[in-house]
Amino acid sequence: MKHLTKLLLTLPIIFLLSGCDSSLKPENQGNKMETFFQNNNIKLHHLKKQGLNAGFIRTQETELENNFPKLPNPVLNMFIYPHITKYDNPVPGYTTNFRLYEVDHYALPNEDL
């Protein structure tokens, strides 16, 4: 009787674990999904290239841009006048630019800019 109950308890576990075995899946399933994604990526690329419905296509990039827009981070231009270093070497004048903030900041969803 003990052996029968052990067998009855372990059979469902064996069946559940065998369901996770990848060797039981048909081999052509991966090919179908791969071709499905390739076809959809090609269609999406053509739509973006033509500009058709570009505002209506939801992608990961547009979702992030729409939900978390970047806050303004202006670029400042600065002119460095010609000068001489402490070792008497001349340095010509040049222009450099830098951002006002070191890192870009993002707005929270539904936050007014």
All heavy atoms as an XYZ file, in Angstrom:
927
protein
N       0.824     -1.189      0.000
C       0.000      0.000      0.000
C       0.870      1.255      0.000
O       0.535      2.231     -0.663
C      -0.911     -0.057      1.233
C      -1.923      1.032      1.266
S      -3.075      0.774     -0.064
C      -4.318      1.894      0.353
N       2.019      1.215      0.730
C       2.907      2.373      0.778
C       3.503      2.647     -0.595
O       3.655      3.791     -1.001
C       4.021      2.151      1.795
C       3.569      2.198      3.215
C       4.756      2.009      4.128
C       4.324      1.987      5.568
N       5.433      1.791      6.482
N       3.842      1.586     -1.305
C       4.442      1.755     -2.627
C       3.446      2.366     -3.610
O       3.814      3.171     -4.461
C       4.956      0.414     -3.164
C       6.055     -0.168     -2.331
N       7.285      0.426     -2.248
C       6.096     -1.280     -1.540
C       8.056     -0.290     -1.442
N       7.353     -1.325     -0.996
N       2.192      1.979     -3.472
C       1.160      2.495     -4.369
C       0.935      3.985     -4.133
O       0.810      4.764     -5.089
C      -0.140      1.704     -4.174
C      -1.304      2.101     -5.075
C      -0.946      1.869     -6.534
C      -2.546      1.333     -4.696
N       0.906      4.416     -2.877
C       0.716      5.849     -2.599
C       1.928      6.656     -3.050
O       1.777      7.761     -3.564
C       0.459      6.087     -1.098
O       1.512      5.505     -0.341
C      -0.869      5.527     -0.674
N       3.120      6.121     -2.868
C       4.316      6.820     -3.352
C       4.272      6.960     -4.864
O       4.602      8.000     -5.428
C       5.587      6.077     -2.936
C       5.953      6.235     -1.501
C       7.252      5.531     -1.203
C       7.608      5.592      0.266
N       8.865      4.903      0.556
N       3.843      5.891     -5.532
C       3.753      5.920     -6.988
C       2.708      6.928     -7.444
O       2.943      7.702     -8.381
C       3.416      4.522     -7.509
C       3.302      4.388     -9.019
C       4.657      4.645     -9.668
C       2.774      3.026     -9.392
N       1.591      6.958     -6.771
C       0.527      7.902     -7.130
C       0.938      9.347     -6.864
O       0.510     10.265     -7.556
C      -0.766      7.566     -6.387
C      -1.477      6.287     -6.836
C      -2.682      6.019     -5.958
C      -1.893      6.384     -8.288
N       1.779      9.579     -5.870
C       2.250     10.932     -5.574
C       3.344     11.389     -6.533
O       3.441     12.563     -6.876
C       2.752     11.020     -4.131
C       1.681     10.940     -3.054
C       2.329     10.930     -1.676
C       0.724     12.105     -3.165
N       4.171     10.468     -6.975
C       5.282     10.861     -7.851
C       4.888     10.933     -9.321
O       5.533     11.634    -10.095
C       6.457      9.877     -7.706
O       5.999      8.554     -7.966
C       7.061      9.960     -6.322
N       3.848     10.237     -9.738
C       3.430     10.270    -11.137
C       3.059     11.679    -11.610
O       3.513     12.100    -12.675
C       2.279      9.294    -11.382
C       2.687      7.842    -11.622
C       1.470      6.968    -11.831
C       3.634      7.722    -12.796
N       2.258     12.458    -10.865
C       1.949     13.813    -11.344
C       3.197     14.689    -11.447
O       3.323     15.486    -12.374
C       0.983     14.372    -10.297
C       0.430     13.194     -9.600
C       1.464     12.130     -9.679
N       4.139     14.508    -10.548
C       5.376     15.303    -10.594
C       6.175     14.940    -11.837
O       6.706     15.802    -12.531
C       6.200     15.083     -9.303
C       5.434     15.654     -8.104
C       7.566     15.719     -9.432
C       6.047     15.338     -6.775
N       6.225     13.654    -12.163
C       6.955     13.214    -13.355
C       6.300     13.782    -14.606
O       6.970     14.262    -15.519
C       7.027     11.663    -13.402
C       7.923     11.163    -12.270
C       7.513     11.176    -14.753
C       7.900      9.672    -12.084
N       4.969     13.754    -14.657
C       4.274     14.296    -15.827
C       4.468     15.797    -15.945
O       4.644     16.331    -17.037
C       2.780     13.964    -15.780
C       2.481     12.531    -16.106
C       1.794     11.739    -15.212
C       2.891     11.979    -17.302
C       1.515     10.419    -15.509
C       2.617     10.665    -17.609
C       1.924      9.869    -16.704
N       4.471     16.516    -14.832
C       4.690     17.963    -14.875
C       6.103     18.295    -15.341
O       6.309     19.204    -16.148
C       4.440     18.589    -13.502
C       2.982     18.684    -13.069
C       2.890     19.189    -11.632
C       2.217     19.602    -14.000
N       7.074     17.571    -14.849
C       8.446     17.826    -15.251
C       8.701     17.440    -16.694
O       9.487     18.076    -17.392
C       9.420     17.100    -14.323
C       9.477     17.624    -12.889
C      10.417     16.772    -12.049
C       9.923     19.072    -12.876
N       8.051     16.399    -17.171
C       8.251     16.010    -18.562
C       7.617     17.019    -19.506
O       8.022     17.119    -20.664
C       7.693     14.617    -18.815
O       6.275     14.635    -18.684
N       6.654     17.797    -19.042
C       6.063     18.847    -19.873
C       7.047     19.961    -20.148
O       6.937     20.671    -21.139
N       8.059     20.141    -19.317
C       9.070     21.171    -19.513
C      10.206     20.705    -20.407
O      11.088     21.474    -20.735
C       9.642     21.610    -18.164
S       8.415     22.334    -17.087
N      10.215     19.455    -20.774
C      11.300     18.910    -21.598
C      11.176     19.440    -23.015
O      10.136     19.328    -23.646
C      11.226     17.384    -21.585
C      12.400     16.757    -22.299
O      13.394     17.461    -22.521
O      12.312     15.558    -22.614
N      12.235     20.055    -23.519
C      12.185     20.658    -24.850
C      12.193     19.613    -25.957
O      11.860     19.924    -27.093
C      13.354     21.616    -25.037
O      14.564     20.909    -24.932
N      12.572     18.385    -25.655
C      12.609     17.368    -26.698
C      11.204     16.934    -27.104
O      11.024     16.301    -28.137
C      13.419     16.169    -26.230
O      12.768     15.553    -25.130
N      10.200     17.274    -26.320
C       8.838     16.896    -26.662
C       8.194     17.869    -27.640
O       7.168     17.563    -28.215
C       7.989     16.818    -25.391
C       8.425     15.766    -24.370
C       7.556     15.851    -23.136
C       8.370     14.376    -24.975
N       8.776     19.068    -27.839
C       8.211     20.059    -28.741
C       8.514     19.687    -30.187
O       9.573     19.162    -30.474
C       8.801     21.443    -28.464
C       8.349     22.035    -27.175
C       8.748     23.463    -27.107
C       9.934     23.628    -26.193
N      10.392     24.979    -26.066
N       7.590     20.009    -31.091
C       7.902     19.790    -32.504
C       9.060     20.681    -32.925
O       9.208     21.800    -32.450
C       6.616     20.195    -33.228
C       5.563     20.250    -32.194
C       6.239     20.446    -30.880
N       9.871     20.201    -33.842
C      11.080     20.929    -34.227
C      10.791     22.174    -35.049
O      11.572     23.105    -35.067
C      12.016     20.003    -34.997
C      12.609     18.924    -34.124
C      13.579     18.055    -34.896
O      14.107     18.514    -35.913
O      13.793     16.921    -34.477
N       9.675     22.248    -35.750
C       9.432     23.372    -36.639
C       8.771     24.557    -35.945
O       8.478     25.543    -36.581
C       8.588     22.928    -37.837
C       7.240     22.382    -37.409
O       6.943     22.313    -36.231
N       6.453     21.978    -38.380
N       8.503     24.493    -34.648
C       7.869     25.617    -33.947
C       8.742     26.862    -33.976
O       8.262     27.951    -34.172
C       7.567     25.244    -32.492
C       6.394     24.319    -32.322
C       5.085     24.978    -32.647
O       4.957     26.188    -32.612
N       4.100     24.170    -32.995
N      10.047     26.705    -33.768
C      10.944     27.855    -33.754
C      10.997     28.548    -35.097
O      11.051     29.761    -35.185
N      10.966     27.788    -36.171
C      11.008     28.379    -37.496
C       9.792     29.232    -37.772
O       9.881     30.281    -38.386
C      11.152     27.290    -38.561
C      12.487     26.574    -38.467
O      13.438     27.126    -37.936
N      12.539     25.352    -38.950
N       8.627     28.801    -37.330
C       7.409     29.578    -37.547
C       7.497     30.922    -36.823
O       7.160     31.946    -37.388
C       6.186     28.802    -37.062
C       5.814     27.626    -37.928
C       4.585     26.947    -37.380
C       4.234     25.705    -38.159
N       3.072     25.021    -37.578
N       7.914     30.910    -35.574
C       8.008     32.158    -34.811
C       9.073     33.068    -35.395
O       8.903     34.278    -35.474
C       8.319     31.870    -33.335
C       7.166     31.264    -32.578
S       5.676     32.262    -32.649
C       6.151     33.672    -31.712
N      10.198     32.497    -35.822
C      11.274     33.307    -36.393
C      10.806     33.997    -37.668
O      11.032     35.192    -37.849
C      12.478     32.414    -36.683
C      13.679     33.175    -37.181
C      14.879     32.259    -37.380
O      14.857     31.133    -36.850
O      15.812     32.696    -38.059
N      10.123     33.273    -38.532
C       9.634     33.896    -39.770
C       8.550     34.914    -39.468
O       8.466     35.949    -40.126
C       9.098     32.836    -40.748
O       8.106     32.048    -40.082
C      10.206     31.947    -41.253
N       7.727     34.661    -38.461
C       6.685     35.625    -38.074
C       7.310     36.952    -37.659
O       6.903     38.016    -38.123
C       5.854     35.044    -36.926
C       4.872     36.009    -36.334
C       3.695     36.302    -36.980
C       5.153     36.632    -35.130
C       2.804     37.202    -36.436
C       4.269     37.522    -34.578
C       3.078     37.811    -35.229
N       8.329     36.902    -36.801
C       8.966     38.133    -36.346
C       9.744     38.818    -37.461
O       9.755     40.037    -37.556
C       9.880     37.863    -35.148
C       9.130     37.701    -33.865
C       9.141     36.491    -33.199
C       8.401     38.743    -33.332
C       8.436     36.335    -32.026
C       7.693     38.595    -32.161
C       7.708     37.380    -31.502
N      10.379     38.045    -38.329
C      11.097     38.649    -39.447
C      10.132     39.367    -40.377
O      10.392     40.491    -40.813
C      11.877     37.587    -40.225
C      13.113     37.114    -39.510
C      13.803     35.980    -40.253
O      13.267     35.430    -41.199
N      15.000     35.633    -39.804
N       9.001     38.758    -40.672
C       8.018     39.390    -41.552
C       7.467     40.659    -40.937
O       7.285     41.671    -41.610
C       6.888     38.417    -41.874
C       7.337     37.283    -42.756
O       8.361     37.384    -43.416
N       6.589     36.196    -42.743
N       7.165     40.625    -39.647
C       6.622     41.821    -38.996
C       7.660     42.925    -38.909
O       7.324     44.097    -39.037
C       6.078     41.481    -37.613
C       4.734     40.789    -37.707
O       4.042     40.911    -38.716
N       4.366     40.064    -36.678
N       8.926     42.590    -38.665
C       9.969     43.610    -38.622
C      10.159     44.250    -39.983
O      10.379     45.451    -40.089
C      11.288     43.026    -38.116
C      11.284     42.819    -36.621
O      10.514     43.460    -35.913
N      12.112     41.929    -36.134
N      10.055     43.448    -41.045
C      10.184     43.998    -42.399
C       9.022     44.939    -42.689
O       9.208     46.036    -43.216
C      10.256     42.847    -43.426
C      11.578     42.098    -43.279
C      10.090     43.368    -44.844
C      11.661     40.821    -44.066
N       7.812     44.541    -42.330
C       6.636     45.401    -42.550
C       6.774     46.704    -41.761
O       6.484     47.781    -42.264
C       5.364     44.673    -42.127
C       4.969     43.545    -43.053
C       3.750     42.829    -42.509
C       3.454     41.582    -43.304
N       2.330     40.831    -42.713
N       7.208     46.612    -40.516
C       7.369     47.797    -39.684
C       8.432     48.719    -40.265
O       8.259     49.933    -40.296
C       7.749     47.385    -38.258
C       7.940     48.493    -37.234
C       6.627     49.238    -37.029
C       8.414     47.918    -35.923
N       9.520     48.144    -40.763
C      10.579     48.935    -41.368
C      10.057     49.681    -42.596
O      10.346     50.863    -42.787
C      11.758     48.039    -41.742
C      12.856     48.747    -42.470
N      13.658     49.667    -41.842
C      13.257     48.712    -43.761
C      14.522     50.158    -42.721
N      14.290     49.583    -43.895
N       9.270     49.014    -43.443
C       8.725     49.655    -44.634
C       7.751     50.771    -44.262
O       7.737     51.827    -44.892
C       8.039     48.641    -45.543
C       8.999     47.745    -46.263
N       9.973     48.226    -47.100
C       9.139     46.399    -46.270
C      10.663     47.230    -47.602
N      10.188     46.094    -47.095
N       6.948     50.552    -43.238
C       6.016     51.595    -42.814
C       6.754     52.817    -42.297
O       6.402     53.954    -42.601
C       5.073     51.065    -41.735
C       3.960     50.141    -42.206
C       3.190     49.598    -41.013
C       3.034     50.874    -43.155
N       7.803     52.585    -41.510
C       8.575     53.716    -40.988
C       9.277     54.454    -42.124
O       9.348     55.675    -42.134
C       9.609     53.234    -39.974
C       9.045     52.917    -38.633
C      10.165     52.516    -37.689
C       9.652     52.254    -36.305
N      10.737     51.884    -35.393
N       9.811     53.688    -43.079
C      10.543     54.285    -44.191
C       9.623     55.153    -45.048
O      10.003     56.218    -45.511
C      11.179     53.181    -45.032
C      12.127     53.662    -46.086
C      12.802     52.500    -46.779
C      13.778     52.997    -47.820
N      14.409     51.875    -48.512
N       8.403     54.690    -45.263
C       7.448     55.430    -46.080
C       6.769     56.541    -45.291
O       6.162     57.424    -45.872
C       6.400     54.478    -46.638
C       6.962     53.460    -47.598
C       5.937     52.413    -47.977
O       4.817     52.435    -47.495
N       6.325     51.490    -48.836
N       6.857     56.504    -43.983
C       6.217     57.520    -43.155
C       4.740     57.266    -42.955
O       4.014     58.122    -42.474
N       4.258     56.101    -43.357
C       2.842     55.784    -43.219
C       2.536     55.396    -41.790
O       3.174     54.516    -41.232
C       2.451     54.637    -44.154
C       2.694     54.864    -45.639
C       2.398     53.602    -46.409
C       1.852     56.014    -46.127
N       1.561     56.036    -41.228
C       1.101     55.725    -39.872
C       2.234     55.760    -38.851
O       2.215     55.036    -37.874
C       0.411     54.362    -39.827
C      -0.806     54.310    -40.703
O      -1.523     55.299    -40.826
N      -1.040     53.191    -41.334
N       3.226     56.573    -39.082
C       4.379     56.601    -38.184
C       3.972     57.006    -36.768
O       4.548     56.547    -35.801
C       5.439     57.558    -38.718
N       2.965     57.861    -36.641
C       2.522     58.276    -35.318
C       1.695     57.243    -34.607
O       1.448     57.352    -33.412
N       1.239     56.235    -35.331
C       0.346     55.250    -34.732
C       1.033     53.932    -34.411
O       0.442     53.050    -33.835
C      -0.837     54.979    -35.669
C      -1.646     56.208    -35.927
C      -1.558     56.867    -37.135
C      -2.463     56.732    -34.944
C      -2.291     58.012    -37.377
C      -3.199     57.871    -35.169
C      -3.115     58.522    -36.384
N       2.275     53.769    -34.815
C       3.001     52.534    -34.551
C       3.606     52.616    -33.161
O       4.328     53.549    -32.839
C       4.106     52.310    -35.604
C       3.480     52.146    -36.975
C       4.933     51.082    -35.245
C       4.498     52.070    -38.083
N       3.278     51.639    -32.326
C       3.799     51.619    -30.967
C       5.030     50.737    -30.914
O       4.975     49.561    -31.217
C       2.739     51.089    -30.009
C       1.558     52.024    -29.873
C       0.524     51.454    -28.976
N       1.051     51.398    -27.617
C       0.310     51.089    -26.575
N      -0.941     50.800    -26.711
N       0.861     51.053    -25.384
N       6.142     51.334    -30.544
C       7.374     50.587    -30.359
C       7.880     50.867    -28.952
O       7.398     51.776    -28.271
C       8.452     50.988    -31.381
O       8.771     52.364    -31.192
C       7.977     50.763    -32.796
N       8.869     50.130    -28.546
C       9.434     50.338    -27.216
C      10.049     51.730    -27.123
O       9.916     52.414    -26.115
C      10.484     49.274    -26.937
C      11.095     49.362    -25.566
C      12.105     48.263    -25.337
O      12.448     47.508    -26.226
N      12.598     48.165    -24.115
N      10.695     52.157    -28.199
C      11.350     53.465    -28.192
C      10.335     54.599    -28.045
O      10.516     55.507    -27.240
C      12.139     53.634    -29.484
C      12.887     54.939    -29.566
C      13.657     55.067    -30.876
O      13.687     54.111    -31.659
O      14.207     56.144    -31.094
N       9.239     54.531    -28.820
C       8.251     55.612    -28.743
C       7.506     55.591    -27.424
O       7.124     56.642    -26.915
C       7.260     55.527    -29.916
O       6.619     54.246    -29.894
C       7.951     55.744    -31.236
N       7.284     54.412    -26.861
C       6.607     54.349    -25.570
C       7.445     55.017    -24.488
O       6.932     55.757    -23.661
C       6.311     52.895    -25.187
C       5.206     52.270    -25.990
C       3.878     52.968    -25.789
O       3.469     53.179    -24.631
O       3.254     53.322    -26.796
N       8.750     54.762    -24.484
C       9.611     55.387    -23.483
C       9.684     56.893    -23.692
O       9.649     57.661    -22.737
C      11.008     54.775    -23.526
C      11.118     53.372    -22.950
C      12.509     52.813    -23.175
C      10.782     53.360    -21.476
N       9.792     57.330    -24.956
C       9.856     58.763    -25.234
C       8.569     59.463    -24.839
O       8.598     60.591    -24.350
C      10.139     58.999    -26.712
C      11.552     58.649    -27.113
C      11.770     58.778    -28.611
O      10.817     59.118    -29.340
O      12.898     58.523    -29.044
N       7.439     58.805    -25.055
C       6.156     59.420    -24.723
C       5.894     59.428    -23.222
O       5.361     60.394    -22.681
C       5.019     58.699    -25.439
C       5.055     58.927    -26.932
O       5.632     59.901    -27.399
N       4.455     58.026    -27.678
N       6.252     58.353    -22.552
C       5.975     58.266    -21.114
C       6.997     59.011    -20.267
O       6.652     59.568    -19.229
C       5.925     56.807    -20.671
C       4.690     56.111    -21.176
O       3.656     56.730    -21.387
N       4.796     54.819    -21.386
N       8.257     59.019    -20.694
C       9.319     59.657    -19.924
C      10.102     60.611    -20.828
O      11.219     60.308    -21.245
C      10.269     58.619    -19.327
C       9.588     57.631    -18.419
C       9.238     56.372    -18.886
C       9.281     57.965    -17.120
C       8.602     55.465    -18.066
C       8.645     57.062    -16.290
C       8.306     55.810    -16.767
N       9.537     61.791    -21.130
C      10.272     62.714    -22.011
C      11.479     63.306    -21.294
O      11.490     63.467    -20.071
C       9.236     63.786    -22.338
C       8.261     63.737    -21.217
C       8.238     62.318    -20.731
N      12.513     63.605    -22.094
C      13.709     64.229    -21.517
C      13.406     65.675    -21.180
O      12.764     66.391    -21.938
C      14.859     64.209    -22.525
C      15.616     62.946    -22.567
C      16.846     63.114    -23.446
C      17.642     61.847    -23.530
N      18.829     61.993    -24.352
N      13.884     66.098    -20.028
C      13.773     67.505    -19.651
C      14.852     68.293    -20.389
O      15.904     67.746    -20.722
C      13.936     67.661    -18.139
C      12.838     67.008    -17.298
C      13.170     67.124    -15.821
C      11.499     67.649    -17.580
N      14.598     69.567    -20.660
C      15.594     70.347    -21.394
C      16.937     70.397    -20.659
O      16.986     70.591    -19.453
C      14.974     71.741    -21.463
C      13.532     71.558    -21.208
C      13.393     70.339    -20.354
N      17.995     70.204    -21.416
C      19.358     70.280    -20.900
C      20.160     71.066    -21.928
O      20.787     70.481    -22.808
C      19.938     68.886    -20.681
C      21.245     68.921    -19.934
O      21.712     69.979    -19.523
N      21.861     67.769    -19.768
N      20.127     72.401    -21.837
C      20.726     73.210    -22.896
C      22.239     73.027    -22.998
O      22.922     72.734    -22.023
C      20.389     74.645    -22.488
C      20.016     74.588    -21.061
C      19.567     73.199    -20.765
N      22.718     73.192    -24.224
C      24.154     73.124    -24.493
C      24.700     74.546    -24.454
O      24.192     75.439    -25.124
C      24.423     72.484    -25.866
C      25.900     72.519    -26.188
C      23.909     71.063    -25.889
N      25.707     74.756    -23.649
C      26.330     76.072    -23.525
C      27.631     76.090    -24.323
O      28.414     75.133    -24.257
C      26.619     76.388    -22.059
C      25.414     76.352    -21.125
C      25.858     76.546    -19.690
C      24.406     77.412    -21.512
N      27.834     77.144    -25.092
C      29.066     77.313    -25.863
C      29.943     78.326    -25.151
O      29.459     79.357    -24.685
C      28.750     77.796    -27.281
C      27.939     76.780    -28.041
O      28.228     75.603    -27.986
N      26.920     77.227    -28.742
N      31.221     78.031    -25.087
C      32.142     78.930    -24.406
C      33.389     79.104    -25.266
O      33.918     78.133    -25.803
C      32.518     78.349    -23.040
C      33.382     79.268    -22.209
S      33.605     78.681    -20.529
C      34.755     77.357    -20.785
N      33.831     80.337    -25.408
C      35.036     80.629    -26.166
C      36.184     80.837    -25.198
O      36.090     81.626    -24.251
C      34.854     81.879    -27.031
C      36.074     82.230    -27.808
C      36.447     81.473    -28.899
C      36.879     83.297    -27.442
C      37.590     81.786    -29.619
C      38.015     83.622    -28.150
C      38.368     82.863    -29.243
N      37.272     80.127    -25.414
C      38.474     80.274    -24.601
C      39.439     81.161    -25.397
O      39.822     80.829    -26.509
C      39.134     78.912    -24.308
C      38.129     77.913    -23.744
C      40.332     79.074    -23.399
C      37.552     78.290    -22.410
N      39.794     82.285    -24.827
C      40.690     83.218    -25.506
C      42.107     82.655    -25.588
O      42.499     81.829    -24.749
C      40.703     84.563    -24.776
C      39.436     85.347    -24.991
C      38.414     85.326    -24.050
C      39.273     86.101    -26.144
C      37.258     86.042    -24.257
C      38.119     86.818    -26.360
C      37.111     86.773    -25.415
O      35.963     87.480    -25.639
N      42.880     83.106    -26.559
C      44.285     82.670    -26.620
C      45.009     83.052    -25.326
O      44.774     84.126    -24.770
C      44.847     83.437    -27.808
C      43.681     83.907    -28.585
C      42.538     84.002    -27.631
N      45.830     82.168    -24.859
C      46.535     82.429    -23.600
C      47.870     81.689    -23.588
O      48.173     80.903    -24.487
C      45.677     82.023    -22.395
C      45.286     80.570    -22.391
N      44.256     80.079    -23.141
C      45.815     79.519    -21.720
C      44.130     78.779    -22.937
N      45.086     78.413    -22.069
N      48.615     81.930    -22.546
C      49.928     81.300    -22.385
C      49.887     80.470    -21.112
O      49.409     80.920    -20.070
C      51.049     82.358    -22.311
C      51.109     83.100    -23.628
C      52.379     81.712    -21.979
C      52.161     84.159    -23.701
N      50.381     79.226    -21.200
C      50.382     78.345    -20.041
C      51.450     78.786    -19.044
O      52.261     79.667    -19.331
C      50.642     76.884    -20.459
O      51.947     76.788    -21.001
C      49.614     76.412    -21.454
N      51.478     78.146    -17.890
C      52.480     78.508    -16.880
C      53.886     78.139    -17.313
O      54.853     78.566    -16.705
C      52.132     77.889    -15.525
C      52.188     76.383    -15.487
C      51.828     75.888    -14.091
C      51.876     74.388    -14.010
N      51.585     73.921    -12.660
N      54.022     77.314    -18.368
C      55.344     76.962    -18.891
C      55.687     77.802    -20.119
O      56.542     77.432    -20.905
C      55.395     75.472    -19.248
C      55.104     74.583    -18.057
C      53.923     73.857    -17.983
C      56.006     74.490    -17.002
C      53.652     73.042    -16.896
C      55.741     73.682    -15.905
C      54.560     72.971    -15.851
O      54.290     72.180    -14.766
N      55.008     78.924    -20.307
C      55.214     79.870    -21.400
C      54.942     79.268    -22.786
O      55.564     79.647    -23.771
C      56.633     80.467    -21.371
C      56.845     81.335    -20.149
O      55.851     81.953    -19.699
O      57.975     81.383    -19.656
N      54.009     78.330    -22.866
C      53.589     77.779    -24.152
C      52.309     78.490    -24.601
O      51.357     78.598    -23.831
C      53.317     76.277    -24.058
C      54.548     75.480    -23.750
O      55.642     75.846    -24.183
N      54.388     74.393    -23.002
N      52.254     78.977    -25.838
C      51.035     79.644    -26.291
C      49.942     78.618    -26.636
O      50.222     77.552    -27.176
C      51.488     80.394    -27.531
C      52.660     79.643    -28.024
C      53.319     79.038    -26.820
N      48.717     78.957    -26.312
C      47.552     78.131    -26.641
C      46.635     79.001    -27.482
O      46.238     80.091    -27.053
C      46.822     77.655    -25.369
C      45.583     76.849    -25.725
C      47.749     76.842    -24.493
N      46.265     78.573    -28.691
C      45.371     79.389    -29.514
C      43.959     79.389    -28.936
O      43.586     78.522    -28.147
C      45.418     78.703    -30.877
C      45.837     77.304    -30.600
C      46.686     77.363    -29.371
N      43.171     80.356    -29.338
C      41.778     80.406    -28.897
C      40.974     79.267    -29.502
O      41.246     78.809    -30.600
N      39.988     78.803    -28.773
C      39.139     77.713    -29.279
C      37.773     77.814    -28.623
O      37.573     78.525    -27.636
C      39.772     76.351    -29.026
C      40.035     76.025    -27.572
C      39.117     75.320    -26.824
C      41.225     76.421    -26.956
C      39.357     75.019    -25.492
C      41.482     76.123    -25.642
C      40.538     75.418    -24.905
O      40.783     75.122    -23.596
N      36.834     77.088    -29.220
C      35.467     77.049    -28.696
C      35.205     75.658    -28.149
O      35.599     74.659    -28.733
C      34.458     77.339    -29.817
O      34.779     78.588    -30.410
C      33.049     77.399    -29.280
N      34.520     75.591    -27.028
C      34.116     74.314    -26.448
C      32.653     74.423    -26.058
O      32.112     75.526    -25.907
C      34.986     73.950    -25.236
O      34.609     72.649    -24.771
C      34.819     74.939    -24.102
N      31.995     73.308    -25.937
C      30.607     73.324    -25.471
C      30.406     72.248    -24.420
O      31.124     71.260    -24.365
C      29.617     73.160    -26.632
C      29.850     71.915    -27.442
O      30.542     71.010    -27.009
N      29.272     71.857    -28.616
N      29.427     72.480    -23.580
C      29.108     71.534    -22.518
C      27.652     71.704    -22.157
O      27.040     72.732    -22.434
C      30.015     71.742    -21.292
C      30.019     73.139    -20.762
C      29.136     73.535    -19.771
C      30.910     74.086    -21.261
C      29.149     74.828    -19.287
C      30.927     75.365    -20.781
C      30.036     75.750    -19.789
N      27.094     70.681    -21.549
C      25.684     70.727    -21.136
C      25.572     71.404    -19.770
O      26.488     71.346    -18.959
C      25.102     69.325    -21.087
C      25.064     68.667    -22.463
C      24.176     67.433    -22.421
N      23.985     66.876    -23.731
C      23.030     67.251    -24.580
N      22.190     68.192    -24.226
N      22.916     66.692    -25.756
N      24.425     72.013    -19.556
C      24.194     72.702    -18.294
C      24.197     71.709    -17.126
O      24.781     71.970    -16.082
C      22.864     73.465    -18.341
C      22.517     74.310    -17.139
C      23.550     75.400    -16.937
C      21.140     74.923    -17.291
N      23.552     70.557    -17.319
C      23.534     69.518    -16.287
C      24.430     68.373    -16.730
O      24.530     68.074    -17.907
C      22.105     68.990    -16.064
C      21.120     70.089    -15.741
C      20.147     70.456    -16.674
C      21.153     70.762    -14.537
C      19.243     71.463    -16.400
C      20.265     71.768    -14.243
C      19.307     72.117    -15.187
O      18.430     73.111    -14.914
N      25.061     67.707    -15.793
C      25.967     66.606    -16.126
C      25.228     65.414    -16.722
O      25.727     64.750    -17.621
C      26.733     66.152    -14.882
C      27.762     67.148    -14.415
C      28.557     66.634    -13.226
O      28.572     65.408    -13.006
O      29.148     67.464    -12.530
N      24.054     65.105    -16.208
C      23.262     63.975    -16.706
C      21.914     64.481    -17.191
O      21.429     65.531    -16.746
C      23.055     62.898    -15.616
C      24.370     62.274    -15.217
C      22.360     63.472    -14.409
N      21.313     63.736    -18.116
C      19.978     64.083    -18.587
C      18.956     63.647    -17.549
O      19.073     62.583    -16.931
C      19.680     63.401    -19.917
C      20.502     63.988    -21.043
O      20.791     65.200    -20.994
O      20.842     63.242    -21.978
N      17.939     64.473    -17.362
C      16.860     64.148    -16.438
C      15.596     63.892    -17.231
O      15.393     64.460    -18.303
C      16.643     65.291    -15.443
C      17.826     65.540    -14.565
N      18.111     64.767    -13.465
C      18.809     66.457    -14.639
C      19.217     65.217    -12.899
N      19.670     66.235    -13.594
N      14.732     63.030    -16.698
C      13.509     62.641    -17.384
C      12.311     63.044    -16.541
O      12.342     62.990    -15.314
C      13.487     61.130    -17.621
C      14.576     60.686    -18.554
C      15.830     60.331    -18.091
C      14.358     60.639    -19.927
C      16.848     59.943    -18.954
C      15.364     60.260    -20.796
C      16.597     59.909    -20.307
O      17.591     59.533    -21.158
N      11.237     63.427    -17.226
C       9.997     63.756    -16.537
C       9.279     62.477    -16.159
O       9.440     61.440    -16.805
C       9.115     64.610    -17.437
N       8.481     62.562    -15.115
C       7.661     61.426    -14.715
C       6.458     61.325    -15.650
O       6.116     62.303    -16.322
C       7.207     61.599    -13.270
C       8.304     61.600    -12.225
C       7.742     61.912    -10.853
C       9.028     60.266    -12.198
N       5.811     60.165    -15.726
C       4.637     60.068    -16.587
C       3.573     61.096    -16.203
O       3.328     61.347    -15.025
C       4.129     58.655    -16.330
C       5.307     57.899    -15.859
C       6.144     58.894    -15.108
N       3.000     61.733    -17.213
C       1.953     62.756    -17.064
C       2.429     64.004    -16.331
O       1.626     64.766    -15.827
C       0.729     62.185    -16.376
C       0.113     61.050    -17.146
O       0.106     61.071    -18.387
N      -0.379     60.046    -16.459
N       3.718     64.220    -16.227
C       4.241     65.426    -15.595
C       4.392     66.515    -16.648
O       4.907     66.270    -17.747
C       5.604     65.137    -14.952
C       6.199     66.316    -14.227
C       7.550     65.976    -13.587
O       8.075     64.896    -13.841
O       8.051     66.833    -12.837
N       3.914     67.703    -16.354
C       4.036     68.825    -17.299
C       5.472     69.314    -17.358
O       6.158     69.408    -16.344
C       3.123     69.978    -16.880
C       1.647     69.614    -17.002
O       1.334     68.774    -17.880
O       0.843     70.144    -16.238
N       5.904     69.627    -18.583
C       7.271     70.106    -18.742
C       7.339     71.597    -18.538
O       6.612     72.383    -18.859
C       7.811     69.744    -20.130
C       7.901     68.244    -20.392
C       8.412     68.012    -21.815
C       8.832     67.583    -19.431
